[in-house]
Amino acid sequence: MDLQLEDIDPSWWALDAVEASADGYEPPELLSIALESLAKRDGVGEFQEVVLDTLAQATSAMLNPSDWLHPFNPAMQLADRRSIIPQDLSSEQVALLARIAPLLDRPDLLARVADIAWFYGDRSDVDLLDTAINAYRAAPLAADVWFSVGKDAWRRAMELAKRRGSPGTKVLGEMTAALKDRVLKGSASDRFLIPDLASLMRKAASVLPAERSEVADALLKLSGDTRAEPRLSRHLLREAAEWLGDKQAVWVVTERVARTYLAEADARVAADPIGGAMVEGLDLEKAIAVFVGLPRSYRQANGIDDLIGGLRKRLQGSREITLENMETIRGGSVDLTEMTAYARERVSGQSDRLIALAMFATLVPLVDAAQIRAGAEEALQGTIGQLFPSATFSYDGRKVASTQGRSESSNPAIEREVVRLVTAHALMKAHGAIAPARELLTALHRYDREFITALCVDSPTVPEGHGDLWGAGLAFGLSGDVGSAVAILVPQLEHSVRTLLKRRDVHTLFVDDQGVESEKSLNALLEMQEAEDVFGTGFVIELRSLLVVQGGFNLRNEIAHGLVDDAAAWSYQSLYVWWLCLRLALLPIAQYVNSPAYEQDRDAATENSIRPGSDRSSAGERD
């Protein structure tokens, strides 16, 4: 069967099954479903089925006008599978679409068919290109069409027209004039259509100053007419600011934008004093951000700095009300009995206090990064929470972290869940294993500061000249003073990470645009691939989750800025961080005491200790 010779009957694609809108312009993806259904009807001939299948495949993809190289995306994509896109069509099918295009009378279907036939077929066929442009811009400038398919259609028409040469420039002028006319005739009932049309017009072509002023005035008038709807008024004001040429006028409009956020916040609280306070914070944050963005001279001249101060106090109060009204969600209890028994068994029965301490330093394994991430993905599978933005507040009402919803390139919800799981694991291990084992360890053996310091001085993971600080911090932790321990050790841990990376010839400096060199922060160091190579993925993910991730325990930053309070400093999470420091400092020693070499050295020391005149304070008899 030759697709170029068979006759085509336009009645084949009579889309009776599709309820077209009043303006007769539908998203092609909806037409695809009907075309596929028509192809499966009884009595459809072989060539007719090919035609309908080709049309269904051509219309199934989603238009992406912002990407010239890949203007069509699959309608569905799951793991390594996806729905068909025009690139999958054969050259014979593309040529068939070029034959079908002149027979189509629906502009929505014609635009897609002519576009694909030209883009993936014969690009010298300017008639086909003109057909696609005109069919795309036939989409009515009405809200019901614009936000479903019209906006993308007009954007695609403009992209095609830009590549049409002089005739395309004329088309762009006609499209710009149509957009301007619609904006100037706009009313409050058009709602968000008008700022959207103005935005497309502004980005599409250069506009004369007189026209810019005309459009700006129309937008400002509509913003005043819609003052009772702050969100709509704000969109109009923002777009108007883009059309204004005078800086002072832009500042005035920007102030009005900020005040729309205040109007929304006031309305929320007036409607519901408690519930409104829980959501007004977002509006207050945005209002403050917009106000702060104004020049200082303008703020001072208009009393805005005083207003900002009042808004910040109001925001703090709003967050406190939010925290007070949050409900605690509790799950089932976790039985840590077996973990505690295991931990006590590990450190008991050791007469040598060095071996006992080494056993304690390697008491529990670090997290398995791959397993943690898999657990996070499994926990979020099928939930809608990952689709939405989220915020994390500290105990005192500060907003310490904010993430956007899931996107194609990343999923912040998974990263959030990883941090939550790591923190939860740290809490369980500290509560169920480390705390009871430490109590037993210090009951069975005496560890003075000098002994711990000597171990730190000899440890290759403790930087030269920092042994006393590490010894003091670790000794504080063994005695139960975890708050003092982490206050000393967390800054020292950062330097140790940096030093150990430098030993592997890793560049840890940041050079600014003036050539000034400064050391990278702990967060930046842990994000380097070399950190995982040196310390292991599990250790890195635990340090990041507990020390530097906003929204996590964030102990490093809380200590550095003096924000850590008593409860956090003496918490189980802090105990776990202290234990991680102990593990890092004593890991080389732990590896040594678990080796045959240590047994030989200890036997030799014991043998020497019973000779006349020998020093009986050998390593094995220091208790």
C-alpha angles and dihedrals in degrees: 000000000000110000091202096056105042117098118249122215115204090209089072092080099043097147100210089147092063121080101216119207120254089263093048097235118122135169106268090230089068091050089052092065092053093045091051089050091051091052091057097052120117116263096029111144124233096253092040089055091051091051094049093044091051091050091047092051093046093052099041096079123084120244116242105186094179093067112066096182095048107023096165128061128192114264090226132023124179120175105300095350131081142166121262123285129192091261087068092061117104121241088251091056092048090051089049090055089054088056092047096049098076090051096057122097101178107091093208092056093037092054093055096043096046092044094053093042091054100036096048097026136037107351091184089070099097092173089063090048092050090049091054093047094049093045092051094049090048087080106115119246091238125126097238091054099033098060095043103043112332099083094053090044093054092045090051091048089054093049090051092045092053088062095047098079121220095350088052092053089055090050091050089053091052092048092048091050091051091050092048093049091051092048093050090050093048124124137190089267089066088065113176095001094082099056089044093053091046091051093053091046091051094051096042103061144353114274128205117250092246091054091047091055091047093053093043091053091050092051093047091050091052091048089057092048090053097045090123088064104056096186094054092042089051093054090052092048094049091052091045090055089057090057097047119096099191115087094210091053090049091053091051091051091046090055089052089052090055091049091055087063089052090050090053092048092050091049092051094051093044091054095045120005094197103032091038091055089055092059104028089079091078091054092046092050091052093045091053092047092052093045092049089052091064118095114271092238091056092046093051094046092052101039093247096135090063089048091052090053091053092047092053091054090047091050091052091051091048092053092048090053089049093053093046091054097045115111121226113239111211128192131193120300121262119230108225096172096109092045091052093048091050092050093050091048091053095058100034125085094037115123091184108077092203092057090045091052091047090051089051092050090056095037099126131020123250118251120281102240095204092048092048092051092047089050091050092051091047092049091053097041110120094007124120095208091088090062095064134068117256139195133206122211128197123231090266095053099263116143101233102170140018130182133186124231125271118298133184093261100044145007112218090183090067092049089049091051092048090055091047093050094047091050091048091050090050090051093050095045093047094046098039103035118007099048097048092041091051091051092052093042094054091044092055099039138031116231113186123190093252092057093050092045091052089054091050093049089053094044115104090210093061112080119243111271094020099085096103092052093048091045092051093048095047092045091052089054094049090052091052098257094123095157093060090041097057092042087063101032104045094064089042091050090057091054092047091054089051093047095048090050091050090053086061090052092253114157106236099173128103117213117203126209090271092056094251112147123216134167118265117247122252090257092054091046093052091050091060116101089227089065091063090046092054103036104021128250094268095055092046095050091049093050092048094047095046102034116028115012113107107233092029126084087291092190097161094056094040090054094042092054097039093246098121112109131203095266093054095041093055096037128120089252089058089048089055092049089051089051090051088055090049090050092051093048096044102033093097089047092046090053089050097049090049092054129088089245091069092052090052093047092048092049090050092049092049091049091052092047094066095051117104110273094009122141108254093199093092122154092261095051104045094113 
